[in-house]
Amino acid sequence: MFLHGNNLTPVSFRWAANLDQNSTRGLSLTRAKPTAEKEDSALYNVTHRGKLNVVVFMIDGFRAELGSYMDTRTEQPWLFDGIQTPNLDHLANCSVRFNRAFAQFGICAVSRSSIMIGRRPDSLHMSNMDTWFRETAGENIITLPQYFRQHGYTTIGRGKVFCPARIAFGNDMGKSWDDLWTIPKEILNSSWTVTEKDGKEPLWDQRLLEQVKISLTTHSDVFNKTQKPFFMFVGFKRPHFPLKVPKKYFDMYPLDNVTIASNSYVPHNRAGPSWHVSPELMYFQDMKQYAENWRVNSTLPPDVAKQVRRAYYASISYIDDIAGKMLAHLDGLGLRENTVVMLTADHGVHLGENGLWGKMSNFEASTRVLLLIHIPGMTNPGVTNRMVEMVDIFPTVIEAAGLPKVSACPERPDGIALCTEGVSLLPLVKNPNHEPWKNRVFWQARSQSYKGILTGYSMRNNEFRYSEWIESTHGQPREWPKPHASELYDKIRDPGENYNLANDTSYNDVIATLSAQVHDGWRAART
């Protein structure tokens, strides 16, 4: 039996688990026998080279809003403890769960390109929704699916893959993908809708489910007959705005149980570039009346804010149901024992926190995401609190599949087709407490106003998040100018980032140290 939403459905699913009927957090796990830490990785690669399929699930605009992540609410106070995600909680219990995973940019176009190429935004020369990585980083650059394709894999893209979905480039069909089915842009009418269909058709994620099931069936048959493996990327549409979800998922969240953000205001001593007009939400027709007078510390009426947040939670449970059916189908085809499964998101989202709605900020609510990894024969299910980045996915997935490793990028990788600026997470998959490990992570944001375009460079360690806003340059600056604005948040005392301490002179020594580390960049933090 396997959980779909609130109902038990008679579907075979062999991830080793015991259903706890009294638990609101999904399933408890019967742990597999631990893999010896001294396992010979070279032998693993020889044994599995070219035999492991890979399926990467990516949820759009999704902070770590899973029941299995609720034990991180001390660090992520924006999470809703009433969320219902039994299927993805089950996957979490069968995987290594990364509690501290961070995207490199809080918008999909830049973040997805960074993930798919294994390089940071500066190296790709990307900072907005209007650029295509092959225009900015070069036609010869090799993507993650393209690398698998070069090594004999069939590559399948389903749903939202790259962003923007530009017709001129076809989401890189022919280079990255052998087989591609995408989700188009949607009309910006209402920010949320209770509906079973999109026009006369099923909702996009429902159509995605059918596409994924057909593809898994087809390529499972090919794999069984020829041993030709496949790489599949599954990109969900929800919970990205507009939030179109069937009524039964709204019914899971009575409006009286939904709260508004506890910090629906900008931080004390706000850094000017850190705030924006919440365009992702305010562009919708039902929000125009609020957008006209939207200013710093503007808020939606409580009843409106609760309706939007409720729609977001309903969307999450909707995706949980669909993802559960995809995973059950994968297992029903007998693919569990030879398929790497990864679940993550391209970035987070604000639902009123820090006075913002939607994406595009450098606050942690916009960049901290979930990450689950299951590798057959290697994963010993558990939790790691080590800091990781989405740029680490490229080297992780290719090593998990036994493909040749990719070398680290030089300081200025322009013109280089293949290199990575991340590190493989396999040591943490084998041992969640692996040491040594990097103790800080990096991301960026963009601010545009009449004053010009600024880039916010952020660094997060165990104690602080520090950011400097400087004039945008073509890649990382060779010489750092005096910042237009700075931010410092004490992540232990102030996890919601409500008090900017950058002007507090008692932190001058701390700021000097953190500023030097921001300027030194990610290379100085590598292990």
Residue pairs with C-beta under 8 A, 6 or more apart in sequence:
1 8
1 9
1 10
1 11
1 19
2 8
2 9
2 11
2 12
2 13
2 87
2 90
2 324
2 328
3 9
3 19
3 26
3 27
3 86
3 87
3 90
3 324
4 11
4 87
4 321
4 324
4 325
5 84
5 86
5 248
5 249
5 252
5 317
5 320
5 321
6 84
6 252
11 325
11 328
11 332
12 328
12 331
12 332
13 90
13 327
13 328
13 331
13 332
14 331
14 336
15 90
15 91
15 94
15 327
15 331
15 336
15 374
16 29
16 30
16 31
16 32
16 94
17 27
17 28
17 29
17 30
17 90
17 93
17 94
18 27
18 28
18 29
18 30
19 27
19 28
20 26
20 27
20 28
24 67
24 84
25 67
25 68
25 70
25 86
25 89
26 67
26 68
26 85
26 86
26 87
26 88
26 89
26 90
26 92
26 93
27 86
27 89
27 90
27 93
28 93
29 93
29 94
29 381
31 380
31 381
32 379
32 380
32 381
34 380
35 377
35 378
35 379
35 380
35 430
37 430
37 431
39 378
39 430
41 426
44 377
44 378
44 402
45 399
45 402
46 402
47 402
48 377
48 401
48 402
49 401
49 402
49 403
50 151
50 152
50 227
50 229
50 401
50 402
51 227
51 229
51 338
51 402
52 229
52 338
52 339
52 340
52 375
52 376
52 400
52 401
52 402
53 219
53 223
53 229
53 230
53 231
53 232
53 335
53 338
53 339
53 340
54 148
54 153
54 229
54 230
54 231
54 232
54 339
54 340
54 342
54 397
54 400
54 401
55 232
55 234
55 330
55 339
55 340
55 341
55 342
56 231
56 232
56 233
56 234
56 342
56 344
56 393
56 397
57 234
57 236
57 323
57 326
57 341
57 342
57 343
57 344
58 112
58 115
58 160
58 233
58 234
58 235
58 236
58 343
58 344
58 345
58 346
59 236
59 239
59 319
59 343
59 344
59 345
59 346
59 370
60 108
60 160
60 235
60 236
60 237
60 238
60 239
60 240
60 345
60 346
61 108
61 239
61 240
61 241
61 345
61 346
61 347
61 348
61 349
61 358
61 359
62 239
62 316
62 319
62 345
62 348
62 349
62 369
62 370
63 76
63 78
63 79
63 345
63 348
63 349
63 365
63 368
63 369
63 370
64 72
64 76
64 79
64 99
64 101
64 348
64 368
64 369
64 370
65 79
65 80
65 83
65 85
65 313
65 316
65 370
66 83
66 85
66 88
66 89
66 92
66 370
67 83
67 84
67 85
67 86
67 89
68 85
68 88
68 89
68 92
68 93
68 97
69 76
69 79
69 92
69 97
69 99
69 370
70 79
70 81
70 83
72 79
72 99
73 79
73 81
74 495
75 99
75 100
75 491
75 495
76 364
76 365
76 368
76 495
77 262
77 495
77 496
78 261
78 351
78 353
78 365
78 496
80 258
80 259
80 309
80 313
82 253
82 257
82 258
82 313
83 313
83 316
83 317
84 252
84 317
84 320
85 316
85 317
85 320
86 320
86 324
87 320
87 321
87 323
87 324
87 327
88 320
88 323
88 324
88 343
88 372
90 324
91 323
91 327
91 341
91 343
91 372
91 374
92 372
93 381
94 374
94 379
94 381
95 341
95 343
95 372
95 373
95 374
95 379
95 381
96 372
96 373
96 374
96 379
96 380
96 381
96 382
96 383
96 384
96 428
96 429
96 432
97 370
97 371
97 372
97 382
97 383
97 384
98 370
98 371
98 372
98 373
98 384
98 386
98 388
98 425
98 428
99 383
99 384
99 385
100 368
100 385
100 386
100 387
100 388
100 441
101 344
101 368
101 369
101 370
101 371
101 388
101 389
101 390
102 364
102 367
102 368
102 369
102 387
102 388
102 389
102 390
102 441
102 443
102 460
103 111
103 114
103 115
103 345
103 346
103 347
103 348
103 367
103 368
103 369
103 389
103 390
103 443
104 110
104 111
104 114
104 120
104 121
104 367
104 389
104 390
104 391
104 442
104 443
104 444
105 111
105 114
105 121
105 126
105 127
105 347
105 367
105 443
105 444
105 445
106 347
106 348
106 359
106 360
106 361
106 362
106 366
106 367
106 443
106 445
107 128
107 129
107 347
107 359
107 360
108 129
108 160
108 163
108 240
108 346
108 347
108 359
109 126
109 128
109 129
109 130
109 131
109 162
109 163
109 164
110 121
110 124
110 126
110 127
110 128
111 346
111 347
111 390
112 161
112 162
112 163
112 346
113 124
113 126
113 133
113 137
113 162
114 120
114 121
114 124
114 126
114 390
114 391
115 144
115 344
115 346
115 390
115 391
115 393
115 394
116 133
116 143
116 144
116 145
116 162
116 176
116 394
117 124
117 133
117 137
117 141
117 142
117 143
117 144
117 394
118 144
118 391
118 393
118 394
118 395
118 406
118 419
118 420
118 421
118 422
119 137
119 391
119 409
119 413
119 419
119 420
119 421
120 391
120 421
120 442
120 444
120 522
121 127
121 444
122 444
122 475
122 476
123 137
123 409
123 413
123 414
123 421
123 475
124 133
124 136
124 137
125 131
125 136
125 137
125 474
125 475
126 133
126 136
126 137
127 444
127 446
127 453
127 455
127 472
128 446
129 163
129 164
130 164
132 164
132 166
132 169
133 141
133 162
134 141
134 169
134 172
137 414
138 414
138 415
138 417
140 415
140 417
141 417
141 418
142 150
142 417
142 418
143 172
143 175
143 176
144 176
144 231
144 393
144 394
144 397
144 398
145 155
145 157
145 172
145 176
145 177
145 231
145 233
146 155
146 172
146 175
146 176
147 394
147 398
147 403
147 406
147 418
148 155
148 231
148 398
148 401
148 403
149 155
149 176
149 177
149 178
149 231
151 403
151 404
152 228
152 229
153 228
153 229
153 230
153 231
154 178
154 179
154 219
154 222
154 228
154 229
154 230
154 231
155 176
155 177
155 178
155 179
155 230
155 231
155 232
155 233
156 177
156 178
156 179
156 180
156 215
156 219
156 230
156 231
156 232
156 233
157 171
157 176
157 177
157 179
157 180
157 181
157 182
157 232
157 233
157 235
158 180
158 181
158 208
158 211
158 212
158 215
158 232
158 233
158 234
158 235
159 181
159 182
159 183
159 204
159 205
159 208
159 211
159 234
159 235
159 236
159 237
160 182
160 183
160 235
160 236
160 237
160 240
161 171
161 172
161 176
161 177
161 180
161 182
161 233
161 235
162 171
162 172
162 176
163 346
165 171
165 182
165 183
165 184
165 185
170 180
171 177
171 180
171 182
173 180
179 215
181 211
183 204
183 208
183 235
183 237
186 198
186 204
186 237
186 242
186 244
188 242
188 283
188 284
188 285
189 242
189 284
189 285
189 286
190 242
190 284
190 285
190 286
191 241
191 242
191 243
191 281
191 284
191 286
191 287
191 308
191 311
192 241
192 242
192 243
192 244
192 245
192 307
192 308
192 311
193 242
193 243
193 244
193 245
194 245
194 246
194 247
194 250
195 203
195 244
195 245
195 246
196 202
196 203
196 246
196 247
197 203
198 204
198 244
201 207
203 244
203 245
203 246
204 237
205 236
205 237
205 238
205 318
205 319
205 322
206 322
208 234
208 236
208 237
208 322
209 322
209 325
209 326
212 232
212 234
212 326
212 329
213 325
213 326
213 329
215 232
216 232
216 326
216 329
216 330
216 333
216 335
217 329
217 333
219 230
219 232
220 333
220 334
220 335
222 228
222 230
223 229
223 230
223 335
223 338
224 334
229 401
231 401
234 326
236 319
236 322
236 323
238 244
238 245
238 315
238 316
238 318
238 319
239 312
239 315
239 316
239 319
239 349
241 280
241 281
241 284
241 358
242 284
243 308
243 311
243 312
243 314
243 315
245 311
245 314
245 315
245 318
246 318
249 314
249 315
249 317
249 318
249 321
250 310
250 311
250 314
252 313
252 314
252 317
253 310
253 313
253 314
253 317
255 306
255 307
255 310
258 306
258 309
258 310
258 313
259 306
259 309
260 302
260 305
260 306
260 309
260 352
261 305
261 309
261 351
261 352
261 353
262 496
263 353
263 354
263 496
263 498
264 299
264 305
264 352
264 353
264 355
265 297
265 299
265 354
265 355
265 498
266 274
266 275
266 296
266 297
266 354
266 355
267 274
267 354
267 487
267 489
267 497
267 498
267 499
267 500
268 498
268 499
268 500
269 499
269 500
269 501
269 502
269 503
270 296
270 500
271 467
271 469
271 485
271 486
271 487
271 500
271 502
272 484
272 485
273 447
273 449
273 454
273 456
273 469
273 484
273 485
274 354
274 361
274 362
274 363
274 445
274 447
274 456
274 467
274 469
274 485
274 487
275 296
275 355
275 356
276 356
276 360
276 361
276 447
277 291
277 294
278 294
278 350
278 356
278 357
278 358
279 358
279 360
280 357
280 358
280 359
280 360
281 287
281 308
281 357
281 358
282 288
282 290
282 291
282 294
282 357
283 291
290 298
290 300
290 304
296 355
297 355
298 355
299 305
299 352
299 355
300 308
300 352
300 357
305 351
305 352
308 351
308 357
309 351
309 352
312 349
312 351
323 343
327 341
330 336
330 339
330 341
336 376
337 376
338 376
339 376
340 373
340 374
340 375
340 376
340 397
340 400
340 401
341 372
341 373
341 374
342 371
342 372
342 373
342 374
342 393
342 397
343 370
343 371
343 372
344 369
344 370
344 371
344 372
344 390
344 393
345 369
345 370
346 369
346 390
347 359
347 366
347 367
347 369
348 359
348 364
348 365
348 366
348 367
348 368
348 369
349 358
349 359
349 365
349 366
350 356
350 357
350 358
350 359
350 361
350 363
350 365
350 366
351 357
353 363
353 365
353 496
354 361
354 363
354 365
354 496
354 497
354 498
356 363
356 365
356 366
359 366
360 366
360 445
360 446
361 445
362 443
362 444
362 445
362 456
362 458
362 467
362 487
363 497
364 460
364 465
364 491
364 497
366 445
367 443
367 458
369 390
371 388
371 390
373 379
373 396
373 400
373 425
373 429
374 381
375 400
375 426
375 429
378 400
378 426
378 429
378 430
379 429
380 430
380 431
382 432
383 432
384 428
384 432
384 433
384 434
386 428
386 432
386 433
386 434
386 437
386 438
387 437
387 438
387 439
387 440
387 441
387 460
387 461
388 425
388 428
388 441
389 422
389 441
389 442
389 443
391 420
391 421
391 422
392 422
392 423
392 424
392 425
393 422
393 425
394 406
394 420
394 422
395 405
395 406
395 420
395 422
395 423
395 424
396 422
396 424
396 425
396 426
396 429
398 404
398 405
398 406
399 405
399 424
399 426
400 426
400 429
405 424
406 418
406 419
406 420
407 419
407 420
408 419
408 420
408 421
408 526
409 416
409 419
409 420
409 421
410 416
410 419
411 523
412 475
413 419
413 421
421 522
423 438
423 526
423 527
427 434
427 437
428 434
428 437
436 527
437 527
438 525
438 526
438 527
439 461
439 462
439 525
440 459
440 460
440 461
440 517
440 525
441 459
441 460
441 522
441 525
442 457
442 458
442 459
442 460
442 518
442 521
442 522
442 525
443 458
443 460
444 455
444 456
444 457
444 458
445 455
445 456
445 458
445 467
446 453
446 454
446 455
446 456
446 472
447 453
447 454
447 455
447 456
447 469
448 454
451 484
452 471
452 472
453 471
453 472
454 469
454 470
454 471
454 472
454 484
455 469
455 470
455 471
455 472
455 473
456 467
456 468
456 469
456 487
457 467
457 468
457 469
457 470
457 518
458 465
458 466
458 467
458 487
458 518
459 465
459 466
459 467
459 514
459 517
459 518
460 491
461 514
461 517
462 491
463 490
463 491
463 492
464 488
464 489
464 490
464 491
464 510
464 514
465 487
465 488
465 489
465 491
465 497
466 486
466 487
466 488
466 489
466 511
466 514
466 515
466 517
466 518
467 486
467 487
467 488
467 518
468 480
468 483
468 485
468 486
468 515
468 518
469 483
469 484
469 485
469 486
469 487
470 477
470 480
470 481
470 483
470 484
471 481
471 484
476 521
480 519
485 502
486 502
486 511
486 515
487 500
487 502
488 500
488 501
488 502
488 504
488 507
488 510
488 511
488 514
489 497
489 499
489 500
489 501
490 499
490 501
491 497
501 507
502 511
517 524
517 525
